[in-house]
Amino acid sequence: MSVCLLQESMETVHRRLERSRQMQMVLRAFEARARNLLEDNLWRVSFWSCVNLLVLLSVALTQVYTVRRLFDDRRRVCS
């Protein structure tokens, strides 16, 4: 009787270990998919942030140039 119970217990442990391995494989697959998606989103956000920064700098330089041209007095005043 005790050998039979021991064998049954070992089979139960083996089945549970196999189920745990399967669950770990599924979770690893989900984690890998999420990591790839995260890395792709990071690249996309970084790219558009750089584009936004370049546009911002070009607008700032254009505004500085325009304001300087407004106050640039090229007329000579004879005194």
SETOR-120759 format. One line per field, with one value per residue (C-alpha): residue in three letters; x negated, y, z. Coordinates in steps of 0.5 Angstrom, whole numbers, plus 500, padded with zeros to 3 digits. Last residue first. Example, Ala and Ser with C-alpha at 12.3 -4.5 7.8 and 13.67 -1.06 7.14 Angstrom:
2
residuo <- SER / ALA
X <- 473 / 475
Y <- 498 / 491
Z <- 514 / 516
END
This chain:
79
residuo <- SER / CYS / VAL / ARG / ARG / ARG / ASP / ASP / PHE / LEU / ARG / ARG / VAL / THR / TYR / VAL / GLN / THR / LEU / ALA / VAL / SER / LEU / LEU / VAL / LEU / LEU / ASN / VAL / CYS / SER / TRP / PHE / SER / VAL / ARG / TRP / LEU / ASN / ASP / GLU / LEU / LEU / ASN / ARG / ALA / ARG / ALA / GLU / PHE / ALA / ARG / LEU / VAL / MET / GLN / MET / GLN / ARG / SER / ARG / GLU / LEU / ARG / ARG / HIS / VAL / THR / GLU / MET / SER / GLU / GLN / LEU / LEU / CYS / VAL / SER / MET
X <- 454 / 455 / 459 / 457 / 463 / 461 / 465 / 465 / 471 / 476 / 470 / 468 / 475 / 475 / 468 / 470 / 477 / 474 / 469 / 474 / 478 / 472 / 471 / 478 / 478 / 471 / 474 / 481 / 477 / 472 / 479 / 482 / 476 / 475 / 483 / 482 / 476 / 479 / 485 / 481 / 478 / 484 / 487 / 481 / 481 / 489 / 488 / 482 / 486 / 492 / 487 / 484 / 491 / 493 / 486 / 487 / 494 / 492 / 486 / 491 / 496 / 490 / 488 / 496 / 496 / 489 / 492 / 498 / 494 / 490 / 496 / 498 / 492 / 491 / 499 / 497 / 491 / 495 / 500
Y <- 729 / 725 / 718 / 712 / 707 / 700 / 700 / 692 / 692 / 688 / 684 / 682 / 679 / 675 / 672 / 670 / 667 / 663 / 660 / 658 / 655 / 651 / 649 / 647 / 643 / 639 / 638 / 635 / 631 / 628 / 627 / 623 / 618 / 617 / 615 / 611 / 607 / 606 / 604 / 598 / 597 / 596 / 592 / 587 / 587 / 585 / 579 / 577 / 577 / 574 / 568 / 567 / 567 / 561 / 558 / 558 / 556 / 550 / 548 / 549 / 544 / 539 / 540 / 539 / 532 / 530 / 532 / 528 / 522 / 522 / 522 / 516 / 512 / 514 / 511 / 505 / 504 / 505 / 500
Z <- 424 / 418 / 420 / 416 / 415 / 416 / 423 / 425 / 430 / 425 / 423 / 430 / 431 / 425 / 426 / 433 / 431 / 426 / 431 / 435 / 430 / 428 / 435 / 436 / 429 / 431 / 438 / 435 / 430 / 436 / 440 / 434 / 434 / 441 / 442 / 436 / 439 / 446 / 442 / 439 / 445 / 449 / 444 / 444 / 451 / 451 / 446 / 451 / 457 / 454 / 451 / 458 / 461 / 457 / 458 / 465 / 465 / 461 / 466 / 472 / 469 / 468 / 475 / 477 / 473 / 476 / 483 / 482 / 479 / 485 / 490 / 486 / 487 / 494 / 495 / 491 / 495 / 502 / 500
END
